[in-house]
Amino acid sequence: MLNNAKLSLITKLIKNRDAVNTIGVVSYNEIISVSSDKSITVFDKFFHIFQKIENAHNSIIFDISLKDKNNFAICSGDKSIKTWKKSEDGKYKLNISINNIHEDDIHKIIYLEDNTIISGSKDQKIKILNFNNNEYHCNTIIDQNDKIYSLLYLDENLLISSGLKYMNFYNL
């Protein structure tokens, strides 16, 4: 179907001062992006911006993970993870901020529906955090011999990480 497709530019949404690192789809009408300029942008498929959160972190925001249509988590070069929750007015508000959870940039985050967050960092560690009543407990730390730039959670049993040289497969 897309083999011979031709792309035609519709428009450009230029609202960031630096690279957009990740885009997440909340729903058909809501998209969230995170940027190297430390901002979060919430917009729709018609390019209308609903919310712009400047300085959401103290450094580059590398990744976003959506737990559900009202909650997401982001990670940053400032070694922190932040969760955001949609308020009654439809705007996202900071929910939880966890500082210095890793010793280096956090490049990848996975936010699961059971309030578990899996994070991967340049410090060569994968951390699995469980949240209850706005408190977290780090249940698992996996040390690997490579910086972590990507994570993929396939199901309850398989986690894949990748770095500069390796892809590692873990049973959970």
N, C-alpha and C positions, 0 to 999 in steps of 0.2 A: 504494500500500500504506500509506504513512504519511499520506496526505491527511487522513484523519479520525481519526488515532490520538490517543488521550488519554494523556497522561503522568501517571503516579502516582509520587510520591516513595517510594523504598524506604527510604533512610536518608541521613544526612549524616555525612560523615567530617570531623570538625573537629579537625585536628591541626596547623594552621598559624596563626600569629599575624598573617598578612597575606595578600594576594592570591595565589592559585595562578595562575601565569602560563601554564604549558604542561603538557600531559599527554601522555605517550608510552606506546604499547602495545608491550611487549617480547614478550609471548605472551598466550595466552588467560587465563593465570593470573598474569600479572605486568604491573603498570602502574607507571609512574614519573611523579611530578609534581615541578615546581620552583616555588619561591615567592619572593615579594618579601621574606619573612622570612629569606632566604639559605639555605633548607633544601631538601633532597631527601627525598622520601618514596617508598618502594617498598611497594606493597600489591597485594592480589589482588582479583578480582571479587567476593569475599565480604567485602570491607572489612577484611581482616586486614592489619595493617602488619608487613612483614618487616623493614624497616630504615628508620630515620630518621637522616639526616645533618644535624646542625645546623651552621650557619656554614660551609657548603661554599664560600662566597665571602665577600668583605668588603663586598658590596653586593647589591642586588637581582639575583636570577637571572632572566633574561628568557626563556631558551629552552633546550630540550633537543633533541638529535638522536641517534637510535639508529643505530649502525653495524651491529650485529647483536644477537643475544640475549645477548651477554656484554659489550658495550662501548657506552658512550654518551659524548657530549660536552655540556658546558653552557657558557653564556656569560653575562656579567654586566655590571652597571654599574661594576664595578671595573676594566674594560678588559681582563679576562683570560678565557682559555679553559682549561677543565680537562677532561681525559678520565678516565673511570672504567672499571675492569675488574672483572668478577666473579671473585672468588677461589674456591678449592676449597670453602670453607665456605658458598658461595652469597651472601656479602655483597659489595657493591661497595666497592672500594678505589680511592683516588686513584692514577692512573697517571701522567699528565703534567700539569703546570701551566705555562702560558705567560702571563706577566704583561706588561701594557702592550703588547699586540699592536696595539691601536688607541689613538687619542687621545681617545676618548669612549666612552660606553656602547655595548656590543655587544648589539644587539637580536635578531639572528638568526644561527643556525648550522646548517650542513648537514654531517653526518659521513658520508662515502662509504666503501664497503667497501674501496676501495684505499688507505685511510689518508690520504685528502685531506679537509681541512676547509675549507669556504667560510664566511666570516663577513662580516656586514654591520653597520655601525656608524653612530651619529649623527655620526661624523667625516666622513661622506659617502664612505667607502671600502669597497670589497669586497676582501677579501684571500683568496687561495687558498693554503693551506698544505699541504705534503706532509710526511708523517712517515715516518721510517725509523729503526729502532733507538732509539726514544724521543728522537730529535732532529727538529727541523722546519726546513723551508726555505720561505720565502715566495716563491713563484714568480710570482705575479701580484698586482698592485694595480690595481684599477679605481677611478678617481676619477669621481664623478658630482656633479652640482650639487644634491643633495638628501640629507637625512638618510635613512638606510636603516632601515626598520622591518620589512621582510619580504623573504624570498628564496624562490624556487622553482626547483629544479633538475629539469628535465623529462627530460633524457637527456644523453648526452655532448656535445651540441651547443648546448643552449639553457639559459640562466640568465635568470630574470626577477627584477628587484628593484623594490620600491616604497617610496615615501617619502611626504612630505606632499603633493607636487604631481604626481609623475610615476610612471609605470611604465616601466622601461627593460628592453629585451630585448637579450641579448648572445649572440653565437656564441662558443663556447669551442673 
